[in-house]
Amino acid sequence: MRVFWNASFPNDLIEAARLDGAGELRIFWYLGMPLMQSGLVTVALLSFVGAWNNFFLPLIVLSNDDLYPLTLGLNIWNSVINAAGGGKPSYHLIALGSLISVLPLIAAFILLGKYWRGGLTAGATN
């Protein structure tokens, strides 16, 4: 975020806001935050995807099977189906579970995609 801040928020803009009488908090909130919106959305989405797809940490930390996330639940579901089916894999059920587990990620990317597009064109004024 620091590198993105330095690249997207020029010092001339900060100096112009100070000359106009804006304080540091006002510069940050009204100038910095709109310019940083695409970077913040990117970090939020990457953090959400990392937490959503986390497999090893819940396996180690959680002892109750009811609290497992979808990724770990799919693995357990696959092992139960294999054991109950005589070792025959049931790929269509696992694929369906994987599709259901990916739907929140797709929805997040679709809903927050407009902030990426807005951030990409924020400094493209003539």
C-alpha positions as a Markdown table, in Angstrom:
| # | Residue | x | y | z |
|---|---|---|---|---|
| 1 | Met | 0.0 | 0.0 | 0.0 |
| 2 | Arg | 2.9 | 2.3 | 0.7 |
| 3 | Val | 4.3 | 1.9 | -2.8 |
| 4 | Phe | 0.8 | 2.4 | -4.3 |
| 5 | Trp | 0.4 | 5.5 | -2.2 |
| 6 | Asn | 3.7 | 7.0 | -3.4 |
| 7 | Ala | 2.9 | 6.2 | -7.1 |
| 8 | Ser | -0.7 | 7.4 | -7.1 |
| 9 | Phe | -0.6 | 10.4 | -4.8 |
| 10 | Pro | 1.8 | 13.1 | -6.1 |
| 11 | Asn | 3.4 | 15.5 | -3.7 |
| 12 | Asp | 2.2 | 18.5 | -5.9 |
| 13 | Leu | -1.3 | 17.6 | -5.0 |
| 14 | Ile | -0.5 | 17.6 | -1.3 |
| 15 | Glu | 1.2 | 20.9 | -1.6 |
| 16 | Ala | -1.7 | 22.4 | -3.5 |
| 17 | Ala | -4.2 | 21.2 | -0.9 |
| 18 | Arg | -2.0 | 22.7 | 1.9 |
| 19 | Leu | -1.8 | 26.1 | 0.0 |
| 20 | Asp | -5.6 | 26.0 | -0.2 |
| 21 | Gly | -5.8 | 25.7 | 3.6 |
| 22 | Ala | -6.6 | 22.0 | 4.0 |
| 23 | Gly | -5.4 | 20.2 | 7.0 |
| 24 | Glu | -3.7 | 16.8 | 7.1 |
| 25 | Leu | -6.8 | 14.9 | 8.0 |
| 26 | Arg | -8.8 | 16.6 | 5.3 |
| 27 | Ile | -6.1 | 15.9 | 2.7 |
| 28 | Phe | -6.0 | 12.3 | 3.7 |
| 29 | Trp | -9.8 | 11.8 | 3.8 |
| 30 | Tyr | -10.9 | 13.8 | 0.8 |
| 31 | Leu | -7.9 | 13.5 | -1.6 |
| 32 | Gly | -6.0 | 10.4 | -0.5 |
| 33 | Met | -8.8 | 8.0 | 0.1 |
| 34 | Pro | -10.5 | 8.4 | -3.3 |
| 35 | Leu | -7.1 | 8.0 | -5.0 |
| 36 | Met | -6.3 | 4.9 | -2.8 |
| 37 | Gln | -9.7 | 3.3 | -3.4 |
| 38 | Ser | -8.5 | 0.8 | -6.0 |
| 39 | Gly | -5.5 | -0.2 | -3.9 |
| 40 | Leu | -7.6 | -0.7 | -0.8 |
| 41 | Val | -10.1 | -2.8 | -2.8 |
| 42 | Thr | -7.2 | -4.9 | -4.2 |
| 43 | Val | -5.7 | -5.6 | -0.7 |
| 44 | Ala | -9.2 | -6.4 | 0.7 |
| 45 | Leu | -10.0 | -8.8 | -2.1 |
| 46 | Leu | -6.6 | -10.6 | -1.9 |
| 47 | Ser | -7.0 | -10.9 | 1.9 |
| 48 | Phe | -10.5 | -12.2 | 1.5 |
| 49 | Val | -9.4 | -14.8 | -1.1 |
| 50 | Gly | -6.5 | -15.8 | 1.1 |
| 51 | Ala | -8.7 | -16.3 | 4.2 |
| 52 | Trp | -11.4 | -18.0 | 2.2 |
| 53 | Asn | -9.0 | -20.5 | 0.6 |
| 54 | Asn | -7.1 | -21.2 | 3.8 |
| 55 | Phe | -6.8 | -24.9 | 4.3 |
| 56 | Phe | -3.9 | -25.7 | 6.7 |
| 57 | Leu | -4.5 | -23.2 | 9.5 |
| 58 | Pro | -8.2 | -24.3 | 10.2 |
| 59 | Leu | -7.0 | -27.9 | 10.0 |
| 60 | Ile | -4.5 | -27.3 | 12.8 |
| 61 | Val | -6.5 | -24.8 | 15.0 |
| 62 | Leu | -10.1 | -26.1 | 14.9 |
| 63 | Ser | -11.1 | -29.2 | 16.7 |
| 64 | Asn | -14.8 | -29.1 | 16.0 |
| 65 | Asp | -15.8 | -30.4 | 12.5 |
| 66 | Asp | -18.8 | -28.0 | 12.4 |
| 67 | Leu | -16.5 | -25.0 | 12.3 |
| 68 | Tyr | -14.4 | -26.1 | 9.3 |
| 69 | Pro | -14.4 | -23.8 | 6.3 |
| 70 | Leu | -15.7 | -25.0 | 2.9 |
| 71 | Thr | -12.2 | -25.9 | 1.6 |
| 72 | Leu | -11.6 | -28.3 | 4.5 |
| 73 | Gly | -15.1 | -29.5 | 4.5 |
| 74 | Leu | -14.8 | -30.5 | 0.8 |
| 75 | Asn | -11.7 | -32.6 | 1.6 |
| 76 | Ile | -13.5 | -34.4 | 4.4 |
| 77 | Trp | -16.6 | -34.8 | 2.3 |
| 78 | Asn | -14.4 | -36.4 | -0.4 |
| 79 | Ser | -12.9 | -38.8 | 2.0 |
| 80 | Val | -16.3 | -39.8 | 3.4 |
| 81 | Ile | -17.7 | -40.3 | -0.1 |
| 82 | Asn | -14.7 | -42.5 | -1.0 |
| 83 | Ala | -15.0 | -44.6 | 2.1 |
| 84 | Ala | -18.7 | -45.1 | 1.7 |
| 85 | Gly | -18.6 | -45.8 | -2.0 |
| 86 | Gly | -16.0 | -48.5 | -1.8 |
| 87 | Gly | -13.2 | -46.3 | -2.9 |
| 88 | Lys | -14.9 | -45.0 | -6.0 |
| 89 | Pro | -14.4 | -41.2 | -6.3 |
| 90 | Ser | -17.6 | -39.1 | -6.8 |
| 91 | Tyr | -16.2 | -36.2 | -8.8 |
| 92 | His | -19.5 | -34.7 | -9.7 |
| 93 | Leu | -20.3 | -34.1 | -6.0 |
| 94 | Ile | -16.9 | -32.6 | -5.3 |
| 95 | Ala | -17.2 | -30.4 | -8.4 |
| 96 | Leu | -20.6 | -29.2 | -7.2 |
| 97 | Gly | -19.2 | -28.4 | -3.8 |
| 98 | Ser | -16.2 | -26.6 | -5.3 |
| 99 | Leu | -18.6 | -24.5 | -7.5 |
| 100 | Ile | -20.7 | -23.5 | -4.5 |
| 101 | Ser | -17.5 | -22.6 | -2.5 |
| 102 | Val | -16.3 | -20.3 | -5.3 |
| 103 | Leu | -19.6 | -18.4 | -5.7 |
| 104 | Pro | -18.9 | -15.9 | -2.9 |
| 105 | Leu | -15.5 | -15.1 | -4.4 |
| 106 | Ile | -17.0 | -14.5 | -7.8 |
| 107 | Ala | -19.6 | -12.3 | -6.2 |
| 108 | Ala | -17.0 | -10.2 | -4.4 |
| 109 | Phe | -15.0 | -9.7 | -7.5 |
| 110 | Ile | -18.0 | -8.7 | -9.5 |
| 111 | Leu | -19.3 | -6.3 | -6.9 |
| 112 | Leu | -15.9 | -4.7 | -6.2 |
| 113 | Gly | -14.8 | -4.6 | -9.8 |
| 114 | Lys | -16.2 | -1.1 | -10.4 |
| 115 | Tyr | -13.7 | 0.3 | -7.8 |
| 116 | Trp | -10.8 | -1.2 | -9.8 |
| 117 | Arg | -11.9 | 0.4 | -13.0 |
| 118 | Gly | -12.5 | 3.7 | -11.3 |
| 119 | Gly | -9.0 | 3.6 | -9.8 |
| 120 | Leu | -7.3 | 2.8 | -13.0 |
| 121 | Thr | -8.8 | 5.9 | -14.7 |
| 122 | Ala | -8.5 | 8.3 | -11.7 |
| 123 | Gly | -5.3 | 10.0 | -12.9 |
| 124 | Ala | -6.1 | 9.9 | -16.6 |
| 125 | Thr | -7.4 | 13.4 | -17.0 |
| 126 | Asn | -6.3 | 15.7 | -19.8 |
